[in-house]
Amino acid sequence: MLVDLHCHTTASDGSLSPAELVARAYERGVRLLSITDHDTLGAYDALEFAEQYPDLNIIPGVEFSCNWSGVNVHILGLGVDIEHPALKAAVAEQVEARTERGREIARRLAKKGMPGAHEAVLEMAKGRAVGRPDFARFLVENKHVSSMNDAFDRYLGAGKIGDVKAMWPELGKVVHWIAESGGQAVVAHPMHYKMTNAKLRRMLTEFVAAGGAGIEVCNGRQAEQEVSYLRELCRHFGLRASVGSDFHNPNNWLDLGCEPNLVGSCEPVWARWSAATALGLS
């Protein structure tokens, strides 16, 4: 039995619809699943199809972008009440932040001789949240770059002209949104931010003070050394442990589903969910 508390659908930057993702997760043995699209709850608009999987527990989730000390940090909200007014207001604020960020990315690309990006990505998105992968597709389709990876390496990755952070709310604000809507705030992929050990610990100190609940101890096929380090951070800060694939599409190197025992001796985030307890995961 597998767990996956971090994955994406076409509601944000994934390639599978919510129905397709749930079906794939179930086929792979996932029985505790959270769809955590970027800054949107769109995947949960119509999940009646999930009733055909009676032993699959779907935990409502979302992945919020925020700013901490100049770093774009992603925070998962797991077990949130998707009808809570505070969460709906938070999503609306994030959509506006994404819109402003998209305009700024497009403005910067235009100054480099690549105009028309904003209109193009809005057409691609068809009403969903716009992200950097949309801009990468624009650059590929207009032959400004040779591939999606090339787009990030040259224009959209960390420290490049399309790496716009200023529009995101502060870390504490995002944690408050999640807690107020009944969820657990979890730091997504802590090793992706390339912080020093000291800086990561400072961030976690502020995260805990704001009401943060956990960190992902495994996100993808991480080296055991990294997983052990993150488990130790969990124990040191009194945080719960989560696992997720960060799945986006079937052609990526990582598929849906994680072993629940990856949390080791840490308290898993799902220990406090009655549905998960019934599955014998806690």
N, C-alpha and C positions, 0 to 999 in steps of 0.2 A: 504494500500500500504506500502510495507516494503523496507528497504534499507539494503544492506550488502556490506561494503567496505573493507572486510578482510576475505578471505577464500582461501582454498588450494585444488589443484587437484593432479593427478598423475604426473604432471610435476615436483612436489617437493615431499612432504610427505603426500599428501592427498590420499584417497582411491578411489575417483571417477574421471573418465576422465573429461576433460573440457566439453564435450557434456553432460555427465550425471549430472555434477554439475549445468550447466545452466538450464537443464530441471527441476531438483529438486528445484532450486531457483525460477523458474517461477511458478511451481506448488504451492509453498508456499506463493506466492504473492509478491515476490521481484521484483521490477521494476527498481531499480538502483543498479547495481552490479559491483564490481571490484574483479577480480581474482588476488590474490596477493601471488603468489608462492614465495618460498624462493630463492632469488638470481637468478631467471630465468624468462624469458618471454615466455617459451616454450608453455604455454597454449594458447598463441595468434597466434600460427603458422597456425592454421586452424580453424577459428571461423565462417565459412560460415553458419554452421548449425543454428547459432543464428538468422539468417534472418527469421526463422519461428516464431519468437517472436517479432513482429513489435513494441510493446509498451514496450519492455525491453531495457533499456539503459545500455550498458556495458562500463565502464570506465576503460581504460587500467591501470594496476597497477602491483606493485612488492613489495616484502618485503626484504629489505637489512639488513644484520647483520653488526654491527659496534661495535667499542670499545669506551667507555667513562669512564675514570678514573677507569679502571680495570673491568668495568661492560659490559657484552655483551648486548647491546641495539638493538632492532629491530626498523627500520624506514620504514614506508610505503611510497612508491612513488605513488601518485594517480594522474590520468590525464596525465600521461607521454606520450611522443611521442615515441612509441616503435621502430621507425625506426631511431631515432636520433643517430648519431655516438657516442656521449658522453655516452649515455645509453648503447649502444651495447658494448662499451669498458669497461664500469663499470661492466656489467654482466660477461664479459670474465675474468675480474680481480677477481670477486667474485668466479667464478667457480674454478679458480686456487687456491684461498684461501681455498675453501672447500676441494679441493684435498689434499692440504698440511695439513690441519687440520685433514682430514681423516687418512692420513698416521701417524700423530702423535698420534691420538687416538688408532689406531691399534698397534703402537709401545708400548704404555703404557699398553694396554691390554695383549700384548704378554709377557711383563715383569712380569705380574701377573699370567702367566700360561695359557693364552687364545690366542694362536696363530691363524693366518689365517684370521683375521677379515677383513683386507683391500681387499683381493681378493674376499671374500664372499660378502661384501657389494657392490662392483663394479658390481658383477654379478646380485645382487638384483636390483640395480638401472637401469641397462640396458641403460646407457647413460644419465640419468637425474642427477640432483644435489644430492649428497650424504649428509645425515644428521644423527644426533644421533639416530633417530628412526630406521634407518637401522642397526646400531650397536646393538641397543636393540634387534631387531629381530634375529641378529646373536647370541647374548648371549642366547636368549630363545631357538632357534633351536638347539644349541649345549649344552643345558642343564647346562649352567653355572649359570643361574638364573631361577626362576619359572615363571616370567611374565615380560611384558614390564615395568610395574611400578617398579618391583623389580630391573630391569636393571638400571633404572634411580636412584632409591634410593641408590643402592650400587656402581654403577660405572660411570654413565653418567650425573647425576644431578649436580646442582650448587655446586662447591667446591669438586667434586669427581674427580677421575683421568682422566675421559673422558671429563671433562669440560675445553676444550681448547679454549682460547680467543685470544691469541697473534696474530693470523693470520689475524684478521679482521682490516679493515681500521678505521681511527678515525671518530668520529661523523660528524665533519665539512665537511669532504671529501664526505661522503655519501649524506649529505644535498645538497652540491654543485652539485653532479651528477644529483639529482632529479630536482633541480631548472633549471639547464642548459638544461634539456630535456623537459622543459615546465610543469613539474608537481608540486604538492604540497607535501612537506615532512611532514609526520605525525608520531608522536611517537606512536608506537603500545603498547597496554596493559601496561600503565605506572606503574600500581600497581604490576606487576609481578616481578619487579626488586628488590622489598623489600628494597628500599632506604628509609632513613629517610626523613622527610619533607624537612629539610634543604638541603640534598644532591639532592633530586629531583628538588628542586627549582634552585640549582646551575646548574644542567644539563639543565634545561629548559632555563635558562639565556643564556648559551652558544648555545643552539639550536636556539633560536631566533636570536642571534647575527650572526649565520651562515646562516640565511635565512629560518629557519624552519617555517612552516605554521600552524600546528595544532597538536592536540593530540586526541587520542581515549578517549572519555568520558565514553563509555560503550563498554566492550569487553566480551561478554557472559552475564550470569545472575549475574551481580554484585549487591551488596547491595546498596540501595539508598544513604546511607551515603557516599560510595565511589564515586558514580556518581556525587553527589552534590559537593564533594571535587574537583573532576577533572573539573567540570564546573567552579568552582571558580578559579582554576588555569588557565583555558582558558581565563577568563575575566581579571585576573590579568596580564597575559603576552600578552594580545592582540592576542591570538591564536584562530583559528577556531576549531570547534568540529566535530569529526567523530564518527561513530558507525560501528561495525562489529562483526561477530560471532566468527571469527577465526576457522571456520568449517574445520574439517579434514576428518571425516567419519561419516556415518549415525548412527553408534553405540555409538558415543560419547554422552555426556549428553546435548550438545547444538546443535540445528539444525540451518539452514540458516535463515537469516532475522532478522532485528531489527526495532523497531518503530522509525521513524524519529524524533518524539517529545522528544526523550531521550536527544537531545542536549539542551533542555530548551531554555533559552534566549540567548545562545551563537550563533555566526554566524556559520552556518554549512559549511563544506568544499564544499558541492555541490552547494552552493548559486552562485558560480562563473562559473558554468557549464551551458551553455545554454540549453542542453538537459534536465537537472534536473529542470531548471526553467519552461520549458514547461510542466513538469509533476506536477507543482504546489507545489514542495517540498521546495522552498525557501521562 
